[in-house]
Amino acid sequence: MSNNSHSPLFGVFIPQGWKMELAGIEGAQAQWQTSVDVAVLAEKLGYDSIWVYDHFHNVPKPAQEAVFECWTTIAAISQRTSRIRLGQMVGCNSYRNPGLLAKITSTVDVISGGRLDWGIGAGWYESEYKGYGYEFAKPSDRIGMLRETVEIVKSMWTNAETNYDGKYYKMSRANCDPKPLQQPTPPVWIGGGGEQLTLRVVAQHADVSNFGSSLEEFIKKRAILQDHCRIIGRDEDTIRKTISSEVFIRETEKEIIEAGSKNLWGEPAESWRAKALVGTPEQVSEKIQKYLDADCTGFIPWCADYPSTETLELFATKVISNFR
């Protein structure tokens, strides 16, 4: 498989508040400082990329706790880092008009020195749509909008002017300058595993996919992506395939067992551990190897013990180092 010529990519989320991980820190300034400190540390530890969610309300339910906004966070972090790439897992398409999104992504690519990984998805978190006054369209329309947005943004990144007459969006002589620094374009990451529609958009437009959290789910969705690629005549190997899972690492089995489940949705420890990257460094390395054997080429985990950096550090020093 040609993808195996890539060494695997290791990114990590930074704390941003979405999963209540900043709730124990007093004051918004100190919470923001935590986000910055972890981003700077991730760069120092040698991660390839750092990632933020695009959400406004906490999960599992809105709780009036800090959630820092995706693009302003990325812009600020871009000025505190110099090498590490900057991604969104994934932007919610409905929250910004596609022309504005082309402008934001171009700007971020320039101000970061060409480090943007553009992540985009169809959106799903209904309480945010209601809270912020966005229309929560049916899934087929949200995915149709996603496809049109990717076409518009890529056009605005590369053409002097963009005219677009779509089902959902119409643009007349849209200018987007400066263009991104990355040539031919920043990588387009499309997140989501919807089998009929989303994975078809992935086949058509993505440089990188992100779907599945368990190995079984990854293998199943990947087979469906292969079918879509066959139908449209694209070499599926040209799409890098990544997963986002939770990660929790401790040096000893005893510490893992004592910690129990760190899953926000209350999944029992045993099934959470089976699905996520949970275990000692050796156990997590074995799990990653299984994904690599299934042709997964990248890992963007969420550290389940934030704001502690123990997992962040162990993953870099004792797991990623086995695959470099």
BELKA-V9784 format. One record per pair of residues at least 24 apart in sequence whose ideal C-beta (glycine too) atoms are under 10 Angstrom apart, sorted by the first residue. I is the first residue (numbers start at 1). J is the second residue. Records with the same first field share a line. If there is no record, write none. Layout:
I->J ; J
This chain:
1->236 ; 237 ; 295 ; 297
2->235 ; 237 ; 238
3->236 ; 237 ; 238 ; 239 ; 240 ; 241 ; 292 ; 295 ; 296 ; 297 ; 298
4->237 ; 292 ; 293 ; 295 ; 297
5->237 ; 297
6->240 ; 297 ; 298
7->48 ; 297 ; 323 ; 324
8->48 ; 240 ; 242 ; 288 ; 289 ; 291 ; 292 ; 296 ; 297 ; 298 ; 299 ; 320 ; 323 ; 324
9->47 ; 48 ; 49 ; 85 ; 117 ; 208 ; 240 ; 242 ; 296 ; 297 ; 298 ; 299 ; 300 ; 323
10->42 ; 45 ; 46 ; 47 ; 48 ; 49 ; 242 ; 288 ; 298 ; 299 ; 300 ; 301 ; 315 ; 316 ; 319 ; 320 ; 323 ; 324
11->42 ; 47 ; 48 ; 49 ; 50 ; 51 ; 84 ; 85 ; 86 ; 87 ; 89 ; 117 ; 242 ; 244 ; 298 ; 299 ; 300 ; 301
12->38 ; 39 ; 41 ; 42 ; 45 ; 47 ; 48 ; 49 ; 50 ; 51 ; 84 ; 247 ; 299 ; 300 ; 301 ; 302 ; 303 ; 311 ; 312 ; 315 ; 316 ; 320
13->38 ; 42 ; 49 ; 50 ; 51 ; 52 ; 53 ; 87 ; 89 ; 244 ; 246 ; 247 ; 300 ; 301 ; 302 ; 303 ; 306 ; 312
14->38 ; 39 ; 40 ; 41 ; 42 ; 47 ; 50 ; 51 ; 52 ; 53 ; 68 ; 73 ; 74 ; 77 ; 86 ; 302 ; 303 ; 306 ; 312
15->39 ; 52 ; 66 ; 68 ; 302 ; 303 ; 306 ; 307 ; 308 ; 309 ; 312
16->51 ; 52 ; 53 ; 54 ; 55 ; 66 ; 67 ; 68 ; 69 ; 70 ; 73 ; 306
17->53 ; 55 ; 58 ; 63 ; 65 ; 66 ; 67 ; 68 ; 73 ; 306
18->52 ; 53 ; 54 ; 55 ; 56 ; 57 ; 58 ; 59 ; 65 ; 66 ; 67 ; 68 ; 70 ; 125 ; 264 ; 302
19->53 ; 55 ; 58 ; 59 ; 60 ; 65 ; 67 ; 246 ; 264 ; 302 ; 304 ; 306
20->58 ; 59 ; 60 ; 61 ; 63 ; 65 ; 66 ; 67 ; 264 ; 306
21->58 ; 65 ; 66 ; 264 ; 302 ; 303 ; 304 ; 305 ; 306 ; 307 ; 308
22->58 ; 65 ; 66 ; 67 ; 68 ; 306 ; 307
23->58 ; 63 ; 64 ; 65 ; 66 ; 307
24->65 ; 307
25->65 ; 66 ; 307
27->66
28->66 ; 68
31->65 ; 66 ; 67 ; 68 ; 307
32->66 ; 68 ; 73 ; 76
34->66 ; 306 ; 307 ; 309
35->66 ; 68 ; 73 ; 76 ; 77 ; 80 ; 306 ; 307
36->73 ; 76 ; 77 ; 79 ; 80 ; 81
37->80 ; 307 ; 309
38->77 ; 303 ; 306 ; 307 ; 309 ; 312
39->73 ; 74 ; 76 ; 77 ; 78 ; 80 ; 81 ; 84 ; 86
40->77 ; 80 ; 81 ; 84
41->309 ; 312 ; 313 ; 316
42->77 ; 81 ; 84 ; 303 ; 309 ; 312 ; 313 ; 315 ; 316
43->77 ; 80 ; 81 ; 82 ; 83 ; 84 ; 85
44->81 ; 83 ; 84 ; 316
45->84 ; 309 ; 312 ; 313 ; 315 ; 316 ; 317 ; 320
46->83 ; 84 ; 316 ; 317 ; 320 ; 321 ; 324
47->83 ; 84 ; 85 ; 300 ; 312 ; 315 ; 316 ; 320
48->83 ; 84 ; 85 ; 87 ; 117 ; 298 ; 299 ; 300 ; 320
49->84 ; 85 ; 86 ; 87 ; 89 ; 115 ; 117 ; 189 ; 298 ; 300
50->74 ; 77 ; 81 ; 84 ; 85 ; 86 ; 87 ; 115 ; 117 ; 300
51->85 ; 86 ; 87 ; 88 ; 89 ; 90 ; 117 ; 119 ; 189 ; 210 ; 244 ; 300 ; 301 ; 302
52->77 ; 86 ; 87 ; 88 ; 89 ; 91 ; 119
53->88 ; 89 ; 90 ; 91 ; 92 ; 119 ; 125 ; 244 ; 302
54->88 ; 89 ; 90 ; 91 ; 92 ; 93 ; 95 ; 96 ; 119 ; 120 ; 121 ; 123 ; 125 ; 128 ; 191
55->92 ; 95 ; 123 ; 125 ; 127 ; 128
56->92 ; 95 ; 125 ; 127 ; 128 ; 129 ; 131 ; 132 ; 134
57->125 ; 127 ; 128 ; 130 ; 131 ; 132
58->127 ; 264
59->125 ; 127 ; 264 ; 265
60->264 ; 265 ; 266
61->127
62->125 ; 127 ; 128 ; 131
67->128
69->95
70->95 ; 96 ; 104 ; 119
71->95 ; 96 ; 100 ; 101 ; 104 ; 105 ; 107 ; 108
72->104
74->104 ; 105 ; 108 ; 111 ; 112 ; 115 ; 116
75->104 ; 107 ; 108 ; 111 ; 112
77->112
78->107 ; 108 ; 109 ; 110 ; 111 ; 112 ; 113 ; 115 ; 116
79->111 ; 112
81->112 ; 113 ; 115
82->112 ; 113 ; 115
83->113 ; 115
84->112 ; 115
85->112 ; 114 ; 115 ; 116 ; 117 ; 186 ; 187
86->112 ; 115 ; 116 ; 117 ; 118 ; 119 ; 186
87->115 ; 116 ; 117 ; 118 ; 119 ; 186 ; 187 ; 189 ; 208 ; 210 ; 242 ; 300
88->116 ; 117 ; 118 ; 119 ; 120 ; 121 ; 189 ; 191
89->117 ; 119 ; 121 ; 189 ; 191 ; 210 ; 242 ; 244 ; 300 ; 302
90->118 ; 119 ; 120 ; 121 ; 122 ; 123 ; 146 ; 189 ; 190 ; 191 ; 192 ; 210 ; 244
91->118 ; 119 ; 120 ; 121 ; 123 ; 146 ; 149 ; 189 ; 191
92->120 ; 121 ; 122 ; 123 ; 124 ; 125 ; 128 ; 129 ; 134 ; 142 ; 146
93->120 ; 121 ; 122 ; 123 ; 142 ; 143 ; 145 ; 146 ; 147 ; 148 ; 149 ; 150 ; 168
94->121 ; 122 ; 123 ; 124 ; 128 ; 129 ; 132 ; 134 ; 135 ; 136 ; 137 ; 141 ; 142 ; 145 ; 146 ; 149
95->123 ; 128 ; 129 ; 132 ; 134
96->149
97->149 ; 152 ; 169 ; 171
98->145 ; 146 ; 148 ; 149 ; 150 ; 151 ; 152 ; 153 ; 155 ; 156 ; 162 ; 164 ; 166 ; 168 ; 169 ; 171 ; 174
99->149 ; 152 ; 153 ; 156 ; 162 ; 164 ; 169 ; 171 ; 174 ; 175 ; 176
100->176
101->149 ; 150 ; 152 ; 153 ; 156
102->149 ; 152 ; 153 ; 154 ; 155 ; 156 ; 157 ; 162 ; 171 ; 174 ; 175 ; 176 ; 179 ; 180
103->153 ; 156 ; 174 ; 175 ; 176 ; 177 ; 178
104->153
105->153 ; 156 ; 157 ; 176 ; 180 ; 185 ; 186 ; 188
106->153 ; 156 ; 157 ; 176 ; 177 ; 178 ; 179 ; 180 ; 181 ; 185 ; 186
107->176 ; 178 ; 180
108->180 ; 186
109->157 ; 178 ; 179 ; 180 ; 181 ; 182 ; 185 ; 186
110->178 ; 179 ; 180 ; 181 ; 182
111->178 ; 181
112->180 ; 181 ; 182 ; 186
113->181 ; 182
114->180 ; 181 ; 182 ; 183 ; 186
115->181 ; 182 ; 186
116->180 ; 181 ; 182 ; 185 ; 186 ; 187
117->182 ; 186 ; 187 ; 188 ; 189 ; 207 ; 208 ; 300
118->150 ; 153 ; 154 ; 157 ; 180 ; 182 ; 185 ; 186 ; 187 ; 188 ; 189 ; 190 ; 207 ; 208
119->187 ; 188 ; 189 ; 190 ; 191 ; 208 ; 210 ; 300
120->146 ; 149 ; 150 ; 153 ; 188 ; 189 ; 190 ; 191 ; 192 ; 201 ; 205 ; 206
121->146 ; 189 ; 190 ; 191 ; 192 ; 194 ; 198 ; 201 ; 210
122->146 ; 147 ; 149 ; 190 ; 191 ; 192 ; 194 ; 197 ; 198 ; 201
123->192
124->192 ; 194
137->168
139->194 ; 196 ; 197 ; 198
140->194 ; 196 ; 197
141->167 ; 168
142->168 ; 192 ; 194 ; 197 ; 198
143->192 ; 194 ; 196 ; 197 ; 198 ; 199 ; 200 ; 201
144->168 ; 169 ; 197 ; 201
145->169
146->190 ; 191 ; 192 ; 194 ; 197 ; 198 ; 201 ; 205
147->190 ; 197 ; 198 ; 200 ; 201 ; 204 ; 205
148->201
149->201 ; 205
150->188 ; 190 ; 201 ; 202 ; 204 ; 205 ; 206
151->201 ; 204 ; 205
152->176
153->180 ; 185 ; 186 ; 188 ; 205
154->184 ; 185 ; 186 ; 188 ; 205
156->180
157->182 ; 184 ; 185 ; 186 ; 188
158->183 ; 184 ; 185
187->240
189->240 ; 242 ; 298 ; 300
190->239
191->242 ; 244 ; 300
192->221
193->217 ; 218 ; 220 ; 221 ; 222 ; 224 ; 225
194->221 ; 224
195->220 ; 221 ; 223 ; 224 ; 225 ; 227 ; 228
196->224 ; 228
197->228
198->225 ; 228
199->224 ; 225 ; 226 ; 227 ; 228 ; 229
200->224 ; 225 ; 227 ; 228 ; 229 ; 231 ; 232
201->228
202->228 ; 229 ; 234 ; 236 ; 239 ; 241
203->227 ; 228 ; 229 ; 230 ; 231 ; 232 ; 233 ; 234 ; 236 ; 239
204->228 ; 229 ; 232 ; 234
205->234 ; 239
206->234 ; 238 ; 239 ; 240 ; 241
207->238 ; 239 ; 240
208->239 ; 240 ; 241 ; 242 ; 297 ; 298 ; 300
209->236 ; 239 ; 240 ; 241 ; 242 ; 243 ; 296 ; 297 ; 298
210->240 ; 241 ; 242 ; 243 ; 244 ; 298 ; 300
211->241 ; 242 ; 243 ; 244
212->241 ; 242 ; 243 ; 244 ; 245 ; 291 ; 294 ; 296
213->243 ; 244 ; 245 ; 246 ; 275 ; 276 ; 277 ; 301 ; 302
214->243 ; 245 ; 271 ; 274 ; 275 ; 276 ; 291
215->243 ; 245 ; 274 ; 275 ; 287 ; 290 ; 291 ; 293 ; 294 ; 296
216->274 ; 275 ; 294
217->243 ; 275
218->242 ; 243 ; 245 ; 290 ; 291 ; 294 ; 295 ; 296
219->290 ; 291 ; 294 ; 295 ; 296
222->294 ; 295 ; 296
226->295
236->295
237->295 ; 297
239->297
240->295 ; 296 ; 297 ; 298
241->291 ; 294 ; 295 ; 296 ; 297 ; 298
242->291 ; 296 ; 297 ; 298 ; 299 ; 300
243->277 ; 288 ; 291 ; 294 ; 296 ; 297 ; 298 ; 299 ; 300 ; 301
244->298 ; 299 ; 300 ; 301 ; 302
245->275 ; 276 ; 277 ; 278 ; 287 ; 288 ; 291 ; 299 ; 300 ; 301 ; 302 ; 304
246->272 ; 273 ; 275 ; 276 ; 277 ; 278 ; 301 ; 302 ; 303 ; 304 ; 305 ; 311
247->276 ; 277 ; 278 ; 279 ; 284 ; 287 ; 288 ; 299 ; 300 ; 301 ; 302 ; 303 ; 304 ; 305 ; 311 ; 312 ; 314 ; 315 ; 319
248->272 ; 273 ; 276 ; 277 ; 278 ; 279 ; 284 ; 301 ; 302 ; 303 ; 304 ; 305 ; 310 ; 311 ; 314 ; 315
249->277 ; 278 ; 279 ; 280 ; 281 ; 283 ; 284 ; 285 ; 301 ; 303 ; 304 ; 305 ; 310 ; 311 ; 312 ; 313 ; 314 ; 315 ; 318 ; 319
250->278 ; 279 ; 280 ; 281 ; 305 ; 310 ; 311 ; 314
251->280 ; 281 ; 310 ; 314 ; 318
252->280
253->279 ; 280 ; 282 ; 283
254->280
255->280 ; 310
256->280 ; 283
259->304 ; 305
261->304
262->303 ; 304 ; 305 ; 306 ; 311
263->304
264->302 ; 304
272->304
276->301 ; 302 ; 304
277->301 ; 302 ; 303 ; 304 ; 311 ; 315 ; 319
278->304 ; 311
279->319
280->314 ; 318 ; 319
281->314 ; 315 ; 317 ; 318 ; 319 ; 320 ; 321 ; 322
282->318 ; 319 ; 322
283->319
284->311 ; 314 ; 315 ; 318 ; 319 ; 320 ; 322
285->315 ; 318 ; 319 ; 320 ; 321 ; 322 ; 323
286->322
287->319
288->315 ; 319 ; 320 ; 322 ; 323
289->322 ; 323
292->323
299->323
